[in-house]
Amino acid sequence: MNRVVPILTVVLAIFAIWYVASFTMNRAWVMDQAARAGETPSLSEQIAGTMNQSRPVVPAPHQVAVELYDGIFDKAVTSKRSLVYHGFITLQATLWGFALGIIGGVALAILIVLSRTADLTLMPWAIISQTIPVVALAPMIVILTNALGAESLMVPKAIIAGYLSFFPVLVSMVKGLTSPDAMQLDLLRTYGATKNQVFWKLRLPASMPFFFASLKIAVAASLVGAIVGELPTGAISGLGARMLIGSQFGNPMIMWSALFAAAILAAMLIWVVGGIERVASRAMGGQSA
């Protein structure tokens, strides 16, 4: 109960602000229509008019909920109007990018920790790479992959997703692999442990909490990358493409429902990563939270 009350308070506050924003942003259209008809609407009429517009500036929460329910449950999963269908397309690119991010982040972290030269050369470039806006980088990746003969739209989306997800893994793994203190390292050396044994017996197990913490960030970043990657690729499927279609046709309901579908997908992915973390923790003799 102590956890539920703060969460409900925040949720209710968000909905209250959202409804106020819907009324404020959509009121101009209601007043304009009333002025053309020579009428002066009451406050209740203004509220009703702002909460049920077909193309509102800011749709009300209940309108988004109806559109979201329709896109998830009322459409066949094979339909091009189904959010489940579009979500699965985006999920594929997200998982491929997530895998690329893990492989790249872990490999670079190991090189940086084991090699002073790699630390001095690779880490600065990894940091600099994150200063490049992904919206500027995405079209270049699309052009390069097309030039290399990668005709599938999945390839550039996966690369963009991997680009966003590798950095949190890299930073966390470097921190985790270097987390053992001098006393622990000296103890293993006293027992005659080799450099490889120190890595596998001490550094790698010590990095696991950092690794799984980074995965929760990386999987969300990968989803963002997959969605952003759908915008310049000319994709007609995926949650990002769905948002773009809603923008092009001036239908905010499509954009908002796709946005919330992406948020739900992100929450599910983070929950799955958390479950894998608990299983891995028990397998390594740890205590799950």
N, C-alpha and C positions, 0 to 999 in steps of 0.2 A: 504493500500500500504506500509506503514511503517513496517508492520509485515511481508509482503510477501517477500520483498527484502532480508532481512537477512536470511530467511529460504531458499530461492532459492540459495543464495550465498553459504550457507553451503552444500546444496544438490549437487550443481555443483562441489564444491571442493571435496566432497566425491567421486563423479563419476570420476573426473579427477585422483584422487589418485588411485582409483580402476583400471582404465584403465592402468595407468602406472605400477601398480603392476602386472596386467595380462600380459602385454608385457614383463616385466622383468623376471617374474617367468616362463613363457612359452617359452621364447626365446631359452633356451638351447635345447629343443627338435627340434625346427626348424633348428637351426644351426647344430645339430647332423645329421638330415636327409639330409641337404644340403651337409655336409662334406662327407657322404657316397655316394652321387651322384656326388661328385667332383664339386660342384657348390658353388658360393658365392652369397647368396641372397642379393638383394638390401633392403634398409630400408622399402620401401613400401611392399615388399614381406614378410619381417620379421613381419611387423605389421599385414598383412593379415593372415599369418600363425599362429600367436599367438592369434588372435581373434576368430578363428573358429575351434579349436581343439576339437575332440570328448571326450577326457579325459584330460582336462587341469589341471595343478596344481592349478591355480586360474582362474576360468571361468570369462569371461568378463560380464559386466552388462547385455548386450543385450542377451547373452546366457541364463543367469539365468532368465531373463524376459520371454523368449520364453518357457523355461521349466516350469516356474511358471504358465504361461497362459495355457499351455497344461494340467498341472495337475489339475487346478481349473475349466477350462471351456470346455476343449475338451474331458474330460473323464466323463463317467456317475458316478454319486455320489455313486453308489453301487459298482463301480469297485475298486479292490484292488490297482490300480495305481492312483486312484483319491486322490488328496490332501484334498479335501472336506471330503471324507470318513475318512481318517486318522486324519484329524483335529477334526472331531466330536468325535472320540474315545478318543483323548487327552482332548477334551473339557469336556467330562463327568467326567474324573478323576480330572480335574482341578476344576470343580464346587463342587464336593464332598469334595475335599481337602480344597477348599476355605471355604466351610460351616464349616468343622471341625476346621479350623484355627480361624474363627470368634467366634465360640462357646467357644473354648478353651481359646483364647486370652481375650475375654470379661469376662468370668467366673473368670479367674485367676486375671485379673485387679481389678475386684470388691472385690475379697478376699484380695488382697494386700492393697487396699485403706481402706477397712473397718477393717482390722485386722493387728495390728502391728506385731503379731507373723508370719502371712503369709508373710508380707513384708520382715521380716528378714530371713525366711526359703525358700520361693518359688522364690523370685526374683533372688537371686544368682544362683540358679539351672537353671532358665530360661535363664540367660545370658550364663552360662557355656554350656548349650545345643547347643548354636549357634556356639560354637567353634569346634564342631564335623563335619568333612567333610561329606556332604550328600552322596557322592559317596562311602564312607566307610560304612555309616549307611544303605544305601539302600539294599545291599545284606542281612544284618542281619534282616531287617524288612521282607523281602521276606521269609526267612527261618522260622522266628517266626510265620508269618501268615499262612504259609503252615502247620506248626506243629500244629497250633490251628484249622486246618480244613477249613480255608478260601481258597477255591480252585479258586475263581475268581481272575483274575489278577487285577481287579479294586480295590480291597481292599488294597494291598500294595502300589499301585500308589497313592490312595487317602490319605493314612497315610503319605507318604513321602511329598505329596503336602501340607497337613495340617501342617506338621512339619515345613516347610519353611515359611508358611504364618501366623502362629499364633504369632510369635514374634513381627512383626511390629504392629499388632493389640494390643498386650499386652502393649507395651511401649507407644503407642499413647493414649490408653485408660487410663493408669495410669496417664499420663500427663494431659489428659483432665479432668479426675475426680478430680484431685487435683488443677485444674486451678482457681476455685473460690477463691478470696482473703479473708482475715480475716474480712473485713468490711461486705462483703456479708453474710458470715457465721454468724457473730454476729447479723446482722439484722434479719435473720430468727429465730435465737434463742430468740431474743427479742420478736418476735411474738409468741413464744411458740412452734415452729416447732419441731417435733420429729426427731430422726436420720433418719428414713425412709423418712420422708417428705423432709428433707434436701437433701437426695440422689435423690429422684424422681423429686423434684421441682427445684433444683439448680445444683447439680453435674452432673446428667445425661444429661440435656440439654446443659450444658457448654461443655460437652465432644464431642458433635456431630461433630463439625468441625474437631477435631483431629481424630475422628473415621473414617470419610469418607476420610480424607487424607491418613490414614493408609490403607484403603481398596484398593486404587489404587496401592500401593506398594505390598500389600498382594496378590492381584489377579495375578499380574505379577510373584511374587515368587511362587505362587501355580502352575502356568503354567510351570515354570522351574522345579518344583518338579515332576510334572506329566511326563514331558519329560525324566528327569533323572530316574524316577522310571520305565520307559519302557525298559531301557537298561539292567538291571540285571534280569528282570522277564522273559526274553525269549519271550517277546511280538512280534507278527508279524504284529500288527496293531497299528497305532498311529504315530505321527510325530517323536517321538524319535526312534521308531522302523524303520521308513523310513530312518532316518539319519544313523542308524546302518547298514541297508541293503546297502545303498550307499557306506559306508566305506568298508564293507566286499567284495563287488563286484568291488571296485575300480572305482566307478562312482560318481565323485564329483558333477555332475549336480543334482542328486537325493538329495545329502546332502544339497547343497546350496538352492535348491527350497524348501525343507522341513524347512530349517532354516528361510527363508523369510516368509513362510506360518505361522510359529510359531510367527514371529514378527507381522504379520498382525492380527493374532488371539489375541495377547496380546493388540494391539492397540484398537481392537474392544471391548475387555473386559473392558479396562480402560475407553473407551468412554461410555459404558453402566453404569459403576459405577458412572461416572460423571453425567450422566443423572438422575440416581436415587438420587444422592446428591442434584441436583437442585430441583427435585420434593419434596424431604424431607425438603429442606430449605424453600420452599414456604409454605409447609403445616405447618411448625413451625413458620411462620411469618417472616422469614428472606428474604433477597434480593438475588436473584440468580445473579451470575456473568455474 
